[in-house]
């Protein structure tokens, strides 16, 4: 399972890419910053449930009040968790899963 999610925006919508290590997440975040179509947002750690903003956004985040910071953090963590849940429950079309023993 991928512990980290690198969040970015594409065409006004949030997306994520799961990776196993923080080093992979940092590298991917840097690569996204050179992509003109994707806007990097930051890295979500599923184990600690913490979010690390992309450096440009971090400056904006730290200039806000504690209340604004809390609100932004809650919003982005909820988005990251929702994307992870969606992708974890997604099954490709045509894939048949056997029912459990107790079904």
GIMOPE-V366885 format. One record per pair of residues at least 4 apart in sequence whose C-alpha atoms are under 6 Angstrom apart, sorted by the first residue. I is the first residue (numbers start at 0). J is the second residue. Records with the same first field share a line. If there is no record, write none. Layout:
BEGIN
I = J, J
END
This chain:
BEGIN
1 = 17, 18, 19
2 = 19, 45
3 = 17, 18, 43, 44
4 = 15, 16, 17, 42, 43
5 = 15, 16, 41, 42
6 = 14, 15, 40, 41
7 = 13, 14, 38, 39, 40
8 = 12, 13, 14, 37, 38
9 = 37
31 = 39
32 = 39
40 = 53
41 = 51, 52, 53
42 = 50, 51
43 = 49, 50
44 = 48, 49
52 = 56, 57
53 = 57
63 = 67, 68
98 = 102
END
